[in-house]
């Protein structure tokens, strides 16, 4: 009897709990199953006109970036500029200790004077053989004098252009090796934008963007094409630019030939720095009335093919497509879709946005 009473009480308690749970969570559960399903954001495949882009990643560097090095080895005696100094063409930047060169110069001058005196003496004695010998000695002494003057001149480092001193990589007392001077950029420096001369000069108010393009895109680039540069460190900043130079020779990147282009920024920003990375979009053509979808609708499927999710009857159906021209927002579809079909924007399976393997002008 006691057991039956206990069981009855337990059943009553369980029933109360069920009722309380139904009161508390019932509306939520019902709303979940009765809530109207909201379709994903969709776009319709249709004819569009848009600028066609060639896109590449690259690096910023100041305009006219140049390494300036002593052509001979020696010990730094003075540095007459500092980072930020504005310099003009042929302005003195630094000197080496020239005691050795001065000694050689004095000896060369003495040798020339001695040879000239020997010629005068030989001419006075009337010996043509002695005159010829003295003249030969003078010629050799003059060659040595020129060499000594050049060596002494090499101890003084001058600005090869007007610009701003961006780096000074040495102080008085340092020993330096002989080095080459000249403009530096990724195309001439194995893909690196690092400038490391004893002194580095450039224009830090006029930046350039160096980027390597594939050989299929390179043939579509031309000077003065418009471009847009974005910088990774400055999200939201978009800078207008133009194609300045396309390098004629390729560099090998992982065994694949790529061609560097110099993109000159036509606007600047105080936060731009040498070596900042980013990307550039160059307008290489215009697609006119071609079947297109927003680029965010495309993704790489599990089979490695480029796909879109076609929306039909409330369901998404992965569909393989092929593309041609790619713009900032739109991508041309050459097969896999027909006009009027709807595609899902930003599909869950998206792993990468499209890049036209071989853009072609329309």
C-alpha positions, 0 to 999 in steps of 0.5 A: 500500500505504501509502495503504491502511494509512493509511486502515485506521488512520483507520477504526480510530481513528474506530471507537474514537471512536464506541465511546467516545461510545456508552459515554459518552452512550449511557445519556443518549440512551436515557433521553431517548427512553425517559423517561416523559412527565410530564403538566402540572399539570391542573385539572378544570372543576367547580362551585365557590362563591367570592367575586366580586371587583372589582379595581383598581390604586391608591395609598396615602395617609394618612387625613385628608390635608389641604393647609394654605395661607395664604389670602394671599401674603406672606413667611414669618416663622415656622414653629412645627412640623416634620415628625412634629409632632403637632398639635391643632385650631386650633394655630398652624403658621406666620405671615407678616410682618404689618407691612403688615397691622398698618399697615392695621389701625392706619389702620382703627382710627384711621378708626373713631375719627375717624368716631365723633368726627365723629358726636359733634361733629355731634350737638353742633351739632344738624345732622342732615345732618352726623350722617347723613354722619358715621354713613355714614363710620363704617359705611364705616370699620367695613367697612374695619376688618373687612377689615383684621382679616381680612387680619391674621388671614390671616397666621397659619396654624392646624391645621384638624384634629388630626393629624401634620405630614407635610410642611413646604414652606417656611422663614422668609424664603420668599415664598409665594402665596395658596393653598387649603386642604382635603382632597386625594385622587386623586378631587379632584386629577385622579388624583394623590395628591400633597399639596403644601400649605405644610403637609400634615397627615394620619394616617400610622397610618391609611392609605387606598387610593384606586382607580378602578373601571370604571362596570360595577364602580362600580355594584356597590360599596357602603360597608362591603364587605370588601376586601384591599389589596396593596402593590407595594413589599411583596410578600407583605403583604396588608391587610384593608380596607373600602369607605369612600366611592364618589365619585359623579362620574367622572374621564376616564382616556383618554376612559373614565369611572372612579369612585374609591373610598376603601378604608380599611385596617383594619390597618397596617404600619410600612413603609407610605408615602404614594404607594405603589402597589398593588391592591385586591380588593373582595368584591362578591358570592358565586358559588354552585355555578357551573362554574369553573376556576382563573384561572391556566388562562386566557390570551389566545390569538393571536386575542385571545380568552380561552382554556384548554388542554383536556387530552385524550389526552395533548395540549393543545387551545386552546379559547375560553371566555367568563367571568362572575364572577372570584374570587381563585382561581376564574373562572366559565366560561359557555361553552366547557367542560363539567363534568369536562374537564381544563385545563392550569394556567399554560399556556405561551401565557398572557399575562394573567389574566382580568378580568370585563368586567361582574361580576354578583352571583349 
